[in-house]
Amino acid sequence: MFSLFRRKPLLDEGSTEWIWESFAWALRNFDRDLFYSHTVLVTPSKAHFPDQADDGATLAQLILDRIKGYMGLERWPTRLVPVREESDIPPSPHIAITGPARGTGAMIQIDQGQSLPICYDPGLLRQPNLLIGMMAQSLASPLAQLCPESPPGGDETRGHATDLLAIFMGFGLFLTNNAFNYNVGGCGSCNCGPKGVQLMGELTEGQMAYALALFAILKGIPASEVLPHLKSTVRPFFKLALKEIKGMKGELAQLQSL
């Protein structure tokens, strides 16, 4: 679809093409108008997460409610499930998207009045930005898995598409900043296993930063609103990504015309 490679790309050619194609896929399938009218760059700040609570369960619910609102998933029935061991994870119910997936007109059916379980490690309340990124991934996952149109690369890339959708729906800062992090303990299914460096999600840190740059340009968000919230080690790459993407005027126009 896109002819991107008149010059050597910042990422490898396959990664760059996949990100562009995946944004096109997301615009086609997850409400282009909602993306431009509703989606914001959610920041790790009190501006977007002002809530406080006396107990962890209440705070986790407040955080989840904020995330759902920003992602346009407020009509999705969800329940928080604290998970400390893999055996605590409940089975996923059958979900069907019978109309729009997002927004106030979203049409979701879940078996027998159940709700979508959002598992989290209560210990991550001490690392709220990591928790927020993981909750955003959990909410994006059923969208990526249930979309009738396979993401670029086929069904085997639906995990990568989950990360892309979380960025597309405004949570690129949280994913990029936590692509590599130190675990605090917990179950492997929550991406919080034994202490050590972890990779959050399927996309690399560079791929996430590139997708965040494309998001910012499509939304008309200046770099000055992104960089203060982006960890310092990623800022140089993000600036280069902005420069590369801005130079692709024809490809940008093609993407914006969808």
N, C-alpha and C positions, 0 to 999 in steps of 0.2 A: 504493500500500500504506500509506504513512505520511502522516498529515495534520500537517504540521510548521509551518504558517505562520500561526498565530494572531497572531504578532508578527513584526516585521521580523527576518530571520535575520542572523547575523553574516556569512556568505557570501551570495552570490546564491542565490536559491531553488533554481535548478537544480542547483548544486553541492552544496548541503546535502542535497537529496533524493537525489542520486546516491550520496553517501557512505553515507547510511543504507541505501538499497536495496542497495548493494554489500556492506555488512557482512552483510545478510540473505542475499544470494547466497553469500557466503563461508561463512557458518555452515551453509547447506544443503548445500554441495558439498565442503567441505574439513574435515569432521570436527569438528562442534560440541563433542563430548566431549573431543577432543584439545585444542581451543582452551582450554577451561576447566580441564583437568587438567594440561596439559603446557606450554602456551605461557607464556613469561615476557617481561617487558620487558627486552630485551637492551641493556646499557649500554656505552658506550665506556670501559671500565675494565678493570683487571686481574682484577676479579671474574669477568668473562665471557670475557676474552681474556688469559689468563695466560702464554701460550706464548712461548718465545724459541727462536731458532735461529741457527746460525752462517752460514747462507746463505739468500738470498732465496727460492729455490724451496721449500725445506723450510718456511720460515715461512709462505709463501702457502698451502701444503697444510694446515698446522696450522690456519690461519685458516678455510679452507674447511670443514674437518672440523667445527670448532666451529659454524659457521653452519648446516651441514646438520643437526647434532644439535639445535640450538635450533629449527629450522624443521620438525623431524619428517621430514626427508628423508634420513636416514642410510642408507636402503636404496637410494637412487638411485645408480646407477653414474656417476661423474663423472671427468673428467680436466682438470687445469689446462693451459691453453694460453697461454704468454706471447706477447703480441701487441704489436708496435711499429708495424706498418704494416697497412693494411687487407688486403693480400694474404696476411698471416699467418693470417687467420681461416679455420678449416676449415669445410666444409659441415656442416650440422646433420643428424644421423641421424634416421631415422623413429622416433618414440616412441609407444608405446601404453600407456595406463593401463588395466590389465585388472582392477583391484579397487580397494581403498583407495589413495588417492594418497599418504597420509602415515602415519607411524607405523611400528611394527615389523612390521605386516602389509601394508605397501605392496606393490603388485604392479605392476611396471614391466617392459615389454618394449622393448628397443632392438635395432634391426636387427643381425644377425650378430655378436652379442656386443660391440657397440660401447658407448661410454659417452658421456654428455652432455658436450660440451666447454664449459668455463667459461673464457672468454677474459679476460685481465687484462693491464694494462700494468705490468711490473715496477717502473717508476718510481713507481707509486702506493704501493709499500711505504713510501715516505716520508710518505704521507698515509693511514695505515691506516684511519681512520674513513670516508674516501671510498671506499677499496677495499672495505671491508666492506659498505657500502651498495650498491655496484655488484654485488658478488657475490650479495647477497640478491636484488637485482632479477633477476639472471641465473637464479637458481634458481626464482624465482616465475614467470618468464615462461612456461615450458612448462605450468605449471599453468593459468595464465590462458588460454593459447592452446588447450589441449586439453580444457577443461571442456565437456562436452556442452551444458550450459545457458549460453547467452550471458549475459555480464554486463549489468546495466542499461544501456540505450542501444544494445544490439546489438553485433555483432562489431567494429564500428569503435572500440569503447571497450576492447578487450582490452589495449591498451597502458596505459591508465589503470588498468585492473583489476590489471595487474602491480604497479604501485606500491601499490595498495590491499592486495593480498595480502601483499606484503612487510611492510607495517605490521601487518596482521592476524596475521602469524606472528612478530611481536615486534621488528621492525627499524625502527619508526617514528622513533626518535631519529636513526638514521643517515641516513634519507632526508630528514627535516625539516631537520636541521642542515646538510645538503649540497645542499639544493634549489638554492642559488646558491653557486658556489664558483669559485675561480680555477684554471684548467687548468694542468697541468704539462707538457703536450705529449703526443703520441701519436696514435693513429688515431681518426678520427671515430666508428667503430663501437663504441669503448669509451667514448664520451662524454668523451673527453679530448683534444680537438683543439687548435688553436692557442691560445696564451695569451689569456685574457679571461674574462669572466663566463659561466658555463655554467648551464643549467637542467638539473637532474638529473631525469630521468624525464618523465612526462606531466602529472602533477598539479602545481599551483602550491604554493608554500611554505605558503600559508594553508590550502589543501585538505589538505595533508599534516599540518599541525598540528592541524586539526580532526579528521581521522581518528585521529591519535594520541590526542587527548583522548577520543574515543569508545572507542577500545581500552582506555585506562586505566580508564574508568568501568565498562565491561563486565567487566574483570578485577578490579575492586576495588582498583586501585593508587592510593594517595594521591598528590596533587600533589607532596608533599615528596620522593617517590622519582623523580619525572620532572624537575622544574625544575632541580636541580643539574647535570643532564646536557644540558639544552636550551640552545642558544645564546641569549644575553641578548636579542637583538632579536626573538625569537619568543615569549619568555615572556609578555608582556602579552596577545598574541593567544590563546595557549594557555589562559591563565586565563579569558579571556572565553568561549572555547569550552567549557571545563568548566562554567561557570555556565549557559550556554545549554542544554547537553545535560542537565544535572541538572534543569533546569526542565521538560524534556519527559518527565514521568513516565510518561504513557500510552504514548508511543512507545518508551521504554526497556523497559517491561514487555512490549510486543509483540515487540520484538527479542529479549529474553531468553527468551521463551517458545518460540522456534523450536527 
